Amino acid sequence: HVNLVEFGGGLVLAGGSLIVSCTAAGLTSRSYNMVWYRQAPGKEREFVARISNSGDRTSYADSVTRRFTISRDNAKNTGYLQMNSLKPEDTDIYYCNAVLITTPNFSYWGQGTQVTVSS
């Protein structure tokens, strides 16, 4: 049974920082790439960042480049999204997504965690 559990998030003032994590139970750590998305109610889900299964390749949405950092600790089977210089427009529900290397059309989702940035 596969379960992605997210921690972190919360309320922060603009300019502040938060970190969210995603632990994947039931998956081998190097069997998936990890992707973070975010979504506000009534809006489409938006790509935020991606990290390869080994952690050596990352990519970011233009809106978060140089502010957010994606990382992972394969020994803990956990991915992280460090968010700095947060803006009110970063307010969203953040979801982690584990995309299987062998079957890229199949993935698992975390439950989502709310990030709220107040001005």
ChimeraX attribute file (.defattr): number of C-alpha atoms within 10 A of each C-alpha:
attribute: neighborCount
match mode: 1-to-1
recipient: residues
	/A:1	5
	/A:2	10
	/A:3	15
	/A:4	21
	/A:5	18
	/A:6	22
	/A:7	16
	/A:8	15
	/A:9	21
	/A:10	14
	/A:11	14
	/A:12	18
	/A:13	14
	/A:14	17
	/A:15	14
	/A:16	14
	/A:17	18
	/A:18	19
	/A:19	17
	/A:20	23
	/A:21	22
	/A:22	28
	/A:23	22
	/A:24	26
	/A:25	15
	/A:26	11
	/A:27	17
	/A:28	12
	/A:29	22
	/A:30	16
	/A:31	16
	/A:32	23
	/A:33	23
	/A:34	30
	/A:35	23
	/A:36	25
	/A:37	19
	/A:38	22
	/A:39	19
	/A:40	15
	/A:41	8
	/A:42	6
	/A:43	9
	/A:44	9
	/A:45	15
	/A:46	15
	/A:47	17
	/A:48	23
	/A:49	23
	/A:50	24
	/A:51	23
	/A:52	19
	/A:53	21
	/A:54	14
	/A:55	17
	/A:56	9
	/A:57	12
	/A:58	16
	/A:59	14
	/A:60	19
	/A:61	14
	/A:62	11
	/A:63	12
	/A:64	17
	/A:65	12
	/A:66	12
	/A:67	14
	/A:68	20
	/A:69	19
	/A:70	24
	/A:71	20
	/A:72	23
	/A:73	13
	/A:74	16
	/A:75	8
	/A:76	11
	/A:77	16
	/A:78	19
	/A:79	25
	/A:80	22
	/A:81	24
	/A:82	14
	/A:83	21
	/A:84	17
	/A:85	15
	/A:86	23
	/A:87	19
	/A:88	15
	/A:89	13
	/A:90	20
	/A:91	19
	/A:92	22
	/A:93	18
	/A:94	26
	/A:95	26
	/A:96	30
	/A:97	21
	/A:98	26
	/A:99	20
	/A:100	19
	/A:101	15
	/A:102	9
	/A:103	10
	/A:104	11
	/A:105	8
	/A:106	10
	/A:107	14
	/A:108	17
	/A:109	21
	/A:110	19
	/A:111	16
	/A:112	23
	/A:113	21
	/A:114	19
	/A:115	22
	/A:116	21
	/A:117	21
	/A:118	16
	/A:119	11
